Amino acid sequence: MDWYVSRCAELSGPRLEKTEAFLKEMGLKYEGGADYTVQLVSDASEILANGSLCGNVLKYIAVDPRLQGEGAALSVVSELVSEAMRRGITKLFLFTKASNEMLFRGIGFYTLAATRDVCFMENSRTGLDRWLASVERFEGVVGAAVMNCNPFTLGHRYLIETAAKAVDHLYVFVVSEDASRFPFEDRIRLVKNGTKDLKNVHVIPSGDYMISLATFPTYFLKEGADAESVYAALDLTLFGERIAPKLNITKRFVGTEPYSPVTNGYNGIMKRLLPRMGVEVVELERLRGISASRVREALDRGDLAAVRDLVPEGTLKYLEHIE
């Protein structure tokens, strides 16, 4: 079948409608975010293959069965990789159905973690190893906590301080994605300043290898799938199988979560999965019910007096300055 390559910087209007219809036919759904899209189109203007670049993630890769076996997926991915390189993006990731893992391995992607539902891949065999090598490794009992800190509260401080007393070294991974109310650079600075007296605490960015629910794509999941559970299993598999052993992490600390069903569900899956991988999950009681969401709600009300009871002095000064 004859086809030609069509490129588009932004999907909109009739082209977006045709793309959504094609993806739906291929069992995918369009959820936005496409910065650049490549399509293989027939002489009759049918979409036969599609793929999009969304930041440094490849999404919406689908090939009409009539073109399978003809190198269509390779053609689309090659175009997307070339565009990413032109934009200065060299590190690329993709999330796909577990059944597609071998397809993408054949066109230059390597598996970071896989579950029965989903596979997380990168266009580098050594990307994760290089990142892990950049993180100082410690001996003794090593623990970890992964936090968004949006913003850093007295509750976060309590959890970190309590966890630090139970281990020789504690990694605090601050979620790097800027999908929160407060920018990453501000969030990690507040955590570092708020814990600098704790000498065995090491605050570092979560990087590209701790998946954020805010950026986890769901376009390839079946209708009715529990996206939060799929995301949690993938993120925890990557942490437990690849990250924890390399960094000698044997304990992961979390706070109790009475407010967010999603986070509570994630913690439940963590308690089920990580011990199988040699990581003990330690759940600590939340300090006075303090949460970052309570801080944000108080800020929305303009109630700085309420905020003062929930955050350390450094966070309070920061919030007074920007609000």
Phi, psi and omega in degrees: 000134180279144178206164176227161182270131177239134182240146184212129180283330182214128178275126178201166175057217183302325180295320177297318180298316179295322179294315179300319180294319179296313180298319178299319178297328179273005178085017179242167176227142180276126181239021176084181173089004182285118177274332185201132184232138176242133178227146169260124189237137180283169177297339178267014178069023173277139171282124180251339177203152183213150172197146182228149172260123179235094188065240176251025179241133174272131182225168171058036179275118182212144181229130176301136181307333181292341181254355182294138184091000181249014177078019183295315181298319179297320180298315181294311182296320179300318178297318181293319179296319179298318179294320178300317179298319178299330179272001180083014180262112182254337181260116183237145180232159170211149173246135182211168175300145181303328182292343181265003186304313184292326177302311183283334173298326182287348181238029167099015177248151185235141186284127173269317178200150180215142172238185180292341184259325193213153179233136179248124189229159179224154180274032178212135178286335189242007184303311180295318180298322179294320178295315180298323179293337180279348180263126181299133181260140184239156175261175183085203179274119185241130179241172180212150170223138178248123188224148172271318178057064187242066007259185178290126185242174173296332176295316176298316180300316181298315181297315181296314181297317180294316180296321182298330179288342185263357184222168175280325179217143180231120170276133169245106179269118179264126184303125189277331185299138176271066178244020184244173180296323183250136184299151181304314184300325177287318182297313183289328178296318179295322178293315180298314180294325183280353181231011187294343177278349181266098193290340180261014179258132184236107185266121182220157177294147178289339178069202184272356192249011169238110193284134177265137177301330181295333183247359180290121182280148180238009188297337184260359182280148179294152178304131179088358180293148178277090186300321182297320180290321178298314178300312183299315182297320180292311181299317183287328176295316178298316180294311186288323185271328189246317187276308184302313181298320182292328183259009177062030181276125179239357178223138173236127185257136176222156174266155174298149187230088181275351189256320186255113177299326181294311180294322179297320177295319177301315180299323178296317177294322177301315182294335178276321189270313190297321178301331177293339182255012176087016180243118178283135177260122181248115181261123182254140180295133181296139180286114174049029179067018183288136176216156177296328179295325176296322178296313181296322178295318178295322177296320179297329178277352185074024185262079181291336177296319178292321179299321183303330181277354188246345188230157174291168183301320181298318178293320180299314180298319179298314182292321177298327183284322187264338184275000000 
